[in-house]
Every structure is written in C-alpha cells, then in structure tokens.
C-alpha cells in the first residue's frame, strides 16, 4: 500500500486588474513528496516552488511529447534570459 500525504496548496495569481488566491488540498503519495523535497534542495527552491516547477515542466511535456524534459527546461531558461535582456535575438542580416 502506498502512503499518502496531504499537502495544503495556496495558489496566488495576478491578472492585469485583479489579484487572487486559491487554496487547495492535494493528496500526494509519500514517494512523490520525497522526490519533490530532493528537487527543492537540489535546485535551492522551497517545496511549493519545486512543485510549481515540476508541474509546469510536466504540463509542457504533455503538450509537447516530442521534447524531453531537459529540452523544455533549456527553452524556458532561454526564454527567461531573453525576457530579462541577458541575450538578444540574432540578426541574420549582414552575415
């Protein structure tokens, strides 16, 4: 039998004209909680941050089955770097 743990989840989100919060209780098996705890330590995130990150990667993997999780993480990292101005798009003109 799988041991299950109850995890209270508060979700905050912002829209242009409204900020909201939803509170949910999630039932997760103990092994998943342990894996998320390890991910939290490894990536220096809190448990909720690791859960959000893993969920985001998982949902994107379902929507894009041709990509690996590592490729999805690389794309998200590149997108964040572009949005923060760390890199810029390459212009092919003049090459």
DSSP file (Angstrom, degrees, kcal/mol; ACC not computed):
  #  RESIDUE AA STRUCTURE BP1 BP2  ACC     N-H-->O    O-->H-N    N-H-->O    O-->H-N    TCO  KAPPA ALPHA  PHI   PSI    X-CA   Y-CA   Z-CA
    1    1 A X              0   0    0      0, 0.0     2,-0.4     0, 0.0     0, 0.0   0.000 360.0 360.0 360.0 138.8    0.0    0.0    0.0
    2    2 A X        -     0   0    0      1,-0.0     2,-0.4    28,-0.0     0, 0.0  -0.692 360.0-127.5 -85.9 130.5    1.2    3.5   -0.9
    3    3 A X        -     0   0    0     -2,-0.4    27,-3.3     1,-0.0     2,-0.3  -0.638  26.9-153.9 -76.5 132.2    1.5    6.0    2.0
    4    4 A X  E     -A   29   0A   0     -2,-0.4     2,-0.4    25,-0.3    25,-0.3  -0.831   7.0-160.0-110.0 147.6   -0.3    9.2    1.1
    5    5 A X  E     -A   28   0A   0     23,-4.1    23,-3.1    -2,-0.3     2,-0.5  -0.953  15.1-132.4-124.6 145.2    0.3   12.7    2.4
    6    6 A X  E     -A   27   0A   0     -2,-0.4     2,-0.5    21,-0.2    21,-0.2  -0.843  23.2-171.1 -96.9 130.7   -2.0   15.7    2.4
    7    7 A X  E     -A   26   0A   0     19,-3.2    19,-3.3    -2,-0.5     2,-0.5  -0.986  16.8-140.5-125.7 123.6   -0.4   18.9    1.2
    8    8 A X  E     -A   25   0A   0     -2,-0.5     2,-0.5    17,-0.2    17,-0.2  -0.714  22.2-164.0 -82.6 129.1   -2.2   22.3    1.5
    9    9 A X  E     -A   24   0A   0     15,-4.1    15,-3.7    -2,-0.5     2,-0.5  -0.963  10.7-168.3-122.0 121.4   -1.6   24.3   -1.6
   10   10 A X  E     -A   23   0A   0     -2,-0.5     2,-0.6    13,-0.2    13,-0.2  -0.947   9.4-163.1-108.2 126.8   -2.2   28.1   -1.9
   11   11 A X  E     -A   22   0A   0     11,-3.7    11,-2.8    -2,-0.5     2,-0.4  -0.940   4.5-170.6-115.0 118.3   -2.1   29.5   -5.4
   12   12 A X  E     +A   21   0A   0     -2,-0.6     2,-0.3     9,-0.2     9,-0.2  -0.862  10.9 173.9-103.9 141.6   -1.7   33.2   -5.9
   13   13 A X  E     -A   20   0A   0      7,-2.4     7,-2.8    -2,-0.4     2,-0.4  -0.994  17.8-146.3-146.9 153.8   -2.1   34.7   -9.4
   14   14 A X  E     -A   19   0A   0     -2,-0.3     2,-0.3     5,-0.2     5,-0.2  -0.944  11.7-178.7-122.6 140.0   -2.2   38.1  -10.9
   15   15 A X  E >   -A   18   0A   0      3,-3.1     3,-0.6    -2,-0.4    -2,-0.0  -0.770  49.5 -90.9-121.3 174.2   -4.1   39.5  -13.8
   16   16 A X  T 3  S+     0   0    0     -2,-0.3     3,-0.1     1,-0.2    -1,-0.0   0.879 123.4  16.2 -54.9 -41.1   -3.9   43.0  -15.2
   17   17 A X  T 3  S+     0   0    0      1,-0.1     2,-0.3    -3,-0.0    -1,-0.2   0.240 124.8  49.0-119.5  12.9   -6.7   44.2  -13.0
   18   18 A X  E <   -A   15   0A   0     -3,-0.6    -3,-3.1     2,-0.0     2,-0.4  -0.988  52.4-158.5-157.8 140.3   -7.1   41.6  -10.3
   19   19 A X  E     +A   14   0A   0     -2,-0.3     2,-0.3    -5,-0.2    -5,-0.2  -0.978  25.4 176.2-118.8 133.7   -5.0   39.5   -7.8
   20   20 A X  E     -A   13   0A   0     -7,-2.8    -7,-2.4    -2,-0.4     2,-0.4  -0.892  20.4-154.7-136.1 164.9   -6.4   36.3   -6.5
   21   21 A X  E     -A   12   0A   0     -2,-0.3     2,-0.4    -9,-0.2    -9,-0.2  -0.996   5.9-167.4-141.0 136.3   -5.6   33.3   -4.3
   22   22 A X  E     -A   11   0A   0    -11,-2.8   -11,-3.7    -2,-0.4     2,-0.5  -0.975   9.1-153.1-121.9 136.2   -7.0   29.8   -4.4
   23   23 A X  E     +A   10   0A   0     -2,-0.4     2,-0.3   -13,-0.2   -13,-0.2  -0.950  20.5 171.9-113.2 124.5   -6.4   27.3   -1.6
   24   24 A X  E     -A    9   0A   0    -15,-3.7   -15,-4.1    -2,-0.5     2,-0.5  -0.934  27.8-138.2-128.9 150.6   -6.5   23.6   -2.4
   25   25 A X  E     -A    8   0A   0     -2,-0.3     2,-0.4   -17,-0.2   -17,-0.2  -0.958  24.0-164.4-108.2 127.1   -5.7   20.5   -0.5
   26   26 A X  E     -A    7   0A   0    -19,-3.3   -19,-3.2    -2,-0.5     2,-0.6  -0.922  13.1-145.2-117.0 134.9   -3.7   17.9   -2.6
   27   27 A X  E     +A    6   0A   0     -2,-0.4     2,-0.3   -21,-0.2   -21,-0.2  -0.888  28.7 172.5 -99.1 117.5   -3.3   14.2   -1.7
   28   28 A X  E     -A    5   0A   0    -23,-3.1   -23,-4.1    -2,-0.6     2,-0.1  -0.939  34.6-109.3-126.7 147.7    0.2   13.0   -2.9
   29   29 A X  E  >  -A    4   0A   0     -2,-0.3     4,-1.8   -25,-0.3     3,-0.5  -0.442  32.4-115.5 -74.1 153.5    1.9    9.8   -2.3
   30   30 A X  H  > S+     0   0    0    -27,-3.3     4,-2.3     1,-0.2     5,-0.2   0.828 113.0  57.4 -59.8 -36.4    4.9    9.9    0.1
   31   31 A X  H  > S+     0   0    0    -28,-0.3     4,-2.5     1,-0.2    -1,-0.2   0.900 106.5  49.5 -63.2 -40.6    7.4    9.0   -2.6
   32   32 A X  H  > S+     0   0    0     -3,-0.5     4,-2.4     2,-0.2    -1,-0.2   0.905 110.0  51.1 -64.5 -41.0    6.4   11.9   -4.7
   33   33 A X  H  X S+     0   0    0     -4,-1.8     4,-2.1     2,-0.2    -2,-0.2   0.908 110.8  49.1 -62.2 -41.5    6.7   14.2   -1.7
   34   34 A X  H  X S+     0   0    0     -4,-2.3     4,-2.2     2,-0.2    -2,-0.2   0.911 110.3  50.4 -64.7 -42.4   10.2   12.9   -1.1
   35   35 A X  H  X S+     0   0    0     -4,-2.5     4,-2.3     1,-0.2    -2,-0.2   0.902 111.4  48.4 -62.7 -40.6   11.2   13.4   -4.7
   36   36 A X  H  X S+     0   0    0     -4,-2.4     4,-2.3     2,-0.2    -1,-0.2   0.862 109.0  53.8 -67.5 -35.0    9.9   17.0   -4.6
   37   37 A X  H  X S+     0   0    0     -4,-2.1     4,-2.0     2,-0.2    -2,-0.2   0.905 109.6  47.4 -64.7 -41.3   11.8   17.6   -1.4
   38   38 A X  H  X S+     0   0    0     -4,-2.2     4,-2.8     2,-0.2    -2,-0.2   0.922 111.4  50.9 -64.2 -44.3   15.1   16.4   -3.0
   39   39 A X  H  X S+     0   0    0     -4,-2.3     4,-2.4     1,-0.2    -2,-0.2   0.888 107.4  54.9 -59.5 -39.5   14.4   18.6   -6.0
   40   40 A X  H  X>S+     0   0    0     -4,-2.3     5,-2.4     2,-0.2     4,-0.5   0.931 112.1  42.0 -58.9 -47.9   13.8   21.5   -3.6
   41   41 A X  H ><5S+     0   0    0     -4,-2.0     3,-0.7     3,-0.2    -2,-0.2   0.923 114.9  51.0 -65.5 -44.6   17.3   21.0   -2.0
   42   42 A X  H 3<5S+     0   0    0     -4,-2.8    -2,-0.2     1,-0.2    -1,-0.2   0.871 120.4  33.0 -62.5 -39.5   19.0   20.4   -5.4
   43   43 A X  H 3<5S-     0   0    0     -4,-2.4    -1,-0.2    -5,-0.2    -2,-0.2   0.281 107.7-118.2-104.6   9.4   17.6   23.5   -7.1
   44   44 A X  T <<5 +     0   0    0     -3,-0.7     2,-0.3    -4,-0.5    -3,-0.2   0.925  69.6 131.4  53.4  51.9   17.5   25.7   -4.0
   45   45 A X      < -     0   0    0     -5,-2.4    -1,-0.2    -6,-0.2     2,-0.1  -0.862  60.6-109.1-123.4 159.4   13.7   26.2   -4.1
   46   46 A X     >  -     0   0    0     -2,-0.3     4,-2.3    -3,-0.1     5,-0.2  -0.421  42.9 -98.7 -79.1 170.0   11.1   25.9   -1.4
   47   47 A X  H  > S+     0   0    0      1,-0.2     4,-2.4     2,-0.2     5,-0.2   0.907 124.1  49.7 -58.5 -44.8    8.7   22.9   -1.7
   48   48 A X  H  > S+     0   0    0      1,-0.2     4,-2.6     2,-0.2    -1,-0.2   0.890 109.8  51.6 -62.9 -39.4    5.9   24.9   -3.3
   49   49 A X  H  > S+     0   0    0      2,-0.2     4,-2.4     1,-0.2    -1,-0.2   0.896 110.6  48.3 -63.8 -40.0    8.4   26.4   -5.9
   50   50 A X  H  X S+     0   0    0     -4,-2.3     4,-2.8     2,-0.2     5,-0.2   0.891 111.1  50.7 -66.7 -39.2    9.6   22.8   -6.8
   51   51 A X  H  X S+     0   0    0     -4,-2.4     4,-2.4    -5,-0.2    -2,-0.2   0.927 111.9  46.7 -63.6 -45.2    6.0   21.7   -7.1
   52   52 A X  H  X S+     0   0    0     -4,-2.6     4,-2.5     2,-0.2    -2,-0.2   0.920 114.1  48.6 -61.9 -43.6    5.1   24.5   -9.4
   53   53 A X  H  X S+     0   0    0     -4,-2.4     4,-2.6     2,-0.2     5,-0.2   0.938 113.2  45.8 -63.0 -48.3    8.3   24.0  -11.5
   54   54 A X  H  X S+     0   0    0     -4,-2.8     4,-2.6     1,-0.2    -1,-0.2   0.888 113.9  49.5 -63.8 -39.2    7.7   20.2  -11.8
   55   55 A X  H  X S+     0   0    0     -4,-2.4     4,-2.7    -5,-0.2     5,-0.2   0.912 110.8  49.6 -65.9 -42.3    4.0   20.7  -12.7
   56   56 A X  H  X S+     0   0    0     -4,-2.5     4,-2.3     2,-0.2    -2,-0.2   0.937 113.4  45.7 -62.5 -46.2    4.9   23.3  -15.3
   57   57 A X  H  X S+     0   0    0     -4,-2.6     4,-2.4     1,-0.2    -2,-0.2   0.924 113.8  50.3 -62.1 -44.3    7.5   21.0  -16.9
   58   58 A X  H  X S+     0   0    0     -4,-2.6     4,-2.0    -5,-0.2    -2,-0.2   0.914 110.8  47.4 -61.6 -44.8    5.1   18.1  -16.8
   59   59 A X  H  X S+     0   0    0     -4,-2.7     4,-2.0     1,-0.2    -1,-0.2   0.904 113.1  48.6 -64.7 -40.8    2.3   20.0  -18.4
   60   60 A X  H  X S+     0   0    0     -4,-2.3     4,-1.5    -5,-0.2    -1,-0.2   0.864 109.3  53.9 -66.1 -34.9    4.6   21.3  -21.2
   61   61 A X  H  < S+     0   0    0     -4,-2.4    -2,-0.2     2,-0.2    -1,-0.2   0.881 108.0  49.7 -66.1 -37.7    5.9   17.8  -21.7
   62   62 A X  H  < S+     0   0    0     -4,-2.0     3,-0.5     1,-0.2    -2,-0.2   0.901 114.2  44.9 -65.4 -40.4    2.3   16.5  -22.2
   63   63 A X  H  < S+     0   0    0     -4,-2.0     2,-0.2     1,-0.3    -1,-0.2   0.730 124.0  35.6 -75.4 -21.9    1.6   19.3  -24.7
   64   64 A X    ><  +     0   0    0     -4,-1.5     3,-2.1    -5,-0.1    -1,-0.3  -0.601  65.8 168.0-131.5  70.5    5.0   18.7  -26.5
   65   65 A X  T 3  S+     0   0    0     -3,-0.5    -1,-0.1     1,-0.3    -4,-0.1   0.666  73.2  66.4 -64.2 -15.3    5.6   14.9  -26.4
   66   66 A X  T 3  S+     0   0    0      2,-0.1     2,-0.3    -5,-0.0    -1,-0.3   0.626  92.4  75.9 -79.7 -11.6    8.5   15.3  -28.9
   67   67 A X  S <  S-     0   0    0     -3,-2.1     2,-0.2    -6,-0.2    -3,-0.1  -0.754  76.9-131.4-101.2 146.4   10.6   17.3  -26.4
   68   68 A X     >  -     0   0    0     -2,-0.3     4,-2.2     1,-0.1     5,-0.2  -0.486  29.5-109.6 -83.7 164.4   12.5   15.9  -23.4
   69   69 A X  H  > S+     0   0    0      1,-0.2     4,-2.4     2,-0.2     5,-0.2   0.881 121.2  54.4 -60.6 -37.6   12.1   17.5  -20.0
   70   70 A X  H  > S+     0   0    0      2,-0.2     4,-2.3     1,-0.2    -1,-0.2   0.901 107.4  49.3 -64.2 -41.0   15.7   18.8  -20.4
   71   71 A X  H  > S+     0   0    0      2,-0.2     4,-2.3     1,-0.2    -1,-0.2   0.898 110.4  51.1 -64.8 -39.4   14.9   20.4  -23.7
   72   72 A X  H  X S+     0   0    0     -4,-2.2     4,-2.4     2,-0.2    -2,-0.2   0.924 110.2  48.9 -63.5 -44.0   11.8   22.1  -22.1
   73   73 A X  H  X S+     0   0    0     -4,-2.4     4,-2.4     1,-0.2    -2,-0.2   0.897 110.5  51.4 -62.3 -40.2   13.9   23.4  -19.2
   74   74 A X  H  X S+     0   0    0     -4,-2.3     4,-2.5     2,-0.2    -1,-0.2   0.902 110.2  49.1 -62.7 -41.1   16.5   24.7  -21.7
   75   75 A X  H  X S+     0   0    0     -4,-2.3     4,-2.5     2,-0.2    -2,-0.2   0.922 111.7  48.3 -64.3 -44.6   13.8   26.5  -23.7
   76   76 A X  H  X S+     0   0    0     -4,-2.4     4,-2.3     2,-0.2    -2,-0.2   0.890 112.3  49.7 -63.5 -39.1   12.3   28.1  -20.5
   77   77 A X  H  X S+     0   0    0     -4,-2.4     4,-2.3     2,-0.2    -2,-0.2   0.922 111.6  47.8 -65.2 -43.8   15.8   29.2  -19.4
   78   78 A X  H  X S+     0   0    0     -4,-2.5     4,-2.2     1,-0.2    -2,-0.2   0.891 111.2  51.6 -63.5 -39.5   16.5   30.8  -22.8
   79   79 A X  H  X S+     0   0    0     -4,-2.5     4,-2.5     2,-0.2    -1,-0.2   0.916 110.3  48.4 -63.0 -43.6   13.1   32.5  -22.8
   80   80 A X  H  X S+     0   0    0     -4,-2.3     4,-1.8     1,-0.2     6,-0.2   0.894 110.5  51.3 -64.4 -40.2   13.8   33.9  -19.3
   81   81 A X  H  <>S+     0   0    0     -4,-2.3     5,-2.1     2,-0.2     6,-1.0   0.894 111.7  47.4 -63.8 -39.7   17.2   35.1  -20.5
   82   82 A X  H ><5S+     0   0    0     -4,-2.2     3,-1.1     1,-0.2    -2,-0.2   0.920 111.6  50.2 -66.3 -43.9   15.7   36.9  -23.5
   83   83 A X  H 3<5S+     0   0    0     -4,-2.5    -2,-0.2     1,-0.2    -1,-0.2   0.800 111.6  48.1 -66.6 -29.2   12.9   38.5  -21.3
   84   84 A X  T 3<5S-     0   0    0     -4,-1.8    -1,-0.2    -5,-0.2    -2,-0.2   0.416 115.7-113.0 -92.5   1.8   15.5   39.8  -18.8
   85   85 A X  T < 5S+     0   0    0     -3,-1.1    -3,-0.2    -4,-0.3    -2,-0.1   0.610  80.1 126.4  82.0  11.3   17.7   41.2  -21.5
   86   86 A X  S   <S+     0   0    0     -5,-2.1     2,-0.3    -6,-0.2    -4,-0.2   0.794  81.1  15.5 -72.1 -26.7   20.6   38.9  -20.9
   87   87 A X  S    S-     0   0    0     -6,-1.0     2,-0.3    -9,-0.1    -2,-0.2  -0.894  71.8-147.3-136.5 166.7   20.6   37.9  -24.6
   88   88 A X        -     0   0    0     -2,-0.3     2,-0.1    -3,-0.0    -6,-0.0  -0.936  34.0 -86.2-134.2 161.3   19.2   39.3  -27.7
   89   89 A X        -     0   0    0     -2,-0.3     2,-0.4     1,-0.1     0, 0.0  -0.372  46.7-114.1 -66.4 142.7   17.8   37.8  -30.9
   90   90 A X        -     0   0    0     -2,-0.1     2,-0.5     2,-0.0    -1,-0.1  -0.642  23.3-144.4 -80.3 128.3   20.4   37.1  -33.5
   91   91 A X        -     0   0    0     -2,-0.4    -1,-0.0     1,-0.1     0, 0.0  -0.820   7.1-162.3 -92.6 128.2   20.1   39.1  -36.7
   92   92 A X    >   +     0   0    0     -2,-0.5     3,-1.3     2,-0.1     2,-0.2   0.544  58.7 108.4 -86.2  -7.3   21.0   37.3  -39.8
   93   93 A X  T 3  S+     0   0    0      1,-0.2    -2,-0.1     2,-0.1     0, 0.0  -0.511  82.5  18.7 -71.0 134.9   21.4   40.5  -41.8
   94   94 A X  T 3         0   0    0     -2,-0.2    -1,-0.2     1,-0.0    -2,-0.1   0.520 360.0 360.0  85.7   5.7   24.9   41.3  -42.6
   95   95 A X    <         0   0    0     -3,-1.3    -2,-0.1     0, 0.0    -3,-0.0   0.471 360.0 360.0 -87.2 360.0   26.3   37.8  -42.1
